[in-house]
Amino acid sequence: MPLAELISLAQQALLLALVVSLPVLAVAAAVGLIGAIFQAATQVQDSALGHFPKFVAVTLALALLGPWMGRQILSFTLRAFGVQ
């Protein structure tokens, strides 16, 4: 396999990792921001209030987006090994 093709596959893999992880990270960031605003507004400084909603939201996001993420990774893997 030529070096240029390996570099291209590495670039595609990094871009795929970004695309696949970005929706879950966005959900975690949004829930974290809402939780921080709620904590600031109510002056409740309990750390469980910051972590539990993010845990639930990320779990739901992974459950909903997991099949799509798996299909994207499988498609890339098949392309990388020349199966398709």
N, C-alpha and C positions, 0 to 999 in steps of 0.2 A: 504494500500500500504506500503510495507516494506521500511525502511529508506534507504537501499542500492539502491533500485529502484528509489527513489526520488533523491538521490545524483547523480545517473547516468543520470536521466532526466535533472537535473540542469546543469551538465557538458555538455551534448549534446546541451542544449539551449544556453549556453555561446559560444560553438564552432560554432553553427549555426549563432549566432549574429555576430561573427567575420567573418565567411565565406561570409555572405550576405553583410556586410558593406564594406569589404575590396576592392572590385572592384571600388566602388564609391569613396572611400578615395584615392585610387591609382590614379584615374583620376584627382581628385582635387589637389593632390600633384604634379603630372606631369605638369598640366597646371600652377600651381603656380610657379614651378621651371622655366618653359619656360618664364612666365611673368616676373619673377625676373631677369632672364638673359637679357631679352629684355630691361627692365628698366635700368639695370646697363650699358648695351651697349649704350643706347641712352641718358642716364642721365636725363630721364624724371621721375619725382618723383610724379606722380599723383596717388592718392590712387584708383581712379575708374579703372585705368588700371589693377590693381591687383585683384579687386573683380569681375568686370563684366565678364571677360572670364571664371573665375572659376564658376560663377553662371550659365552661359550658358552651360559649359561642364558638370557640375553636373546634371543640368536639363536634358540634352540629355542622360547622362549615366543612370539616373533613369528611363527615358522613355523607353530606350532600354532594361535595365536589370530588370525593374519592374516585368514583368510577370515571369521571372525566380525566382526572389526573393520571389514573392508570392507563387509560386509552392513549393519552399523549405520550407517556413514557414507552408503552409497548410499540407505538407507531415509530417512534424515534429508534428504538432498539432494532426493530425489523429493518428500517432503512439503513442503519449503521452496519448491520451484518449482511446486507444485500439480499434479504429474503424477498422484499417487495419489488 
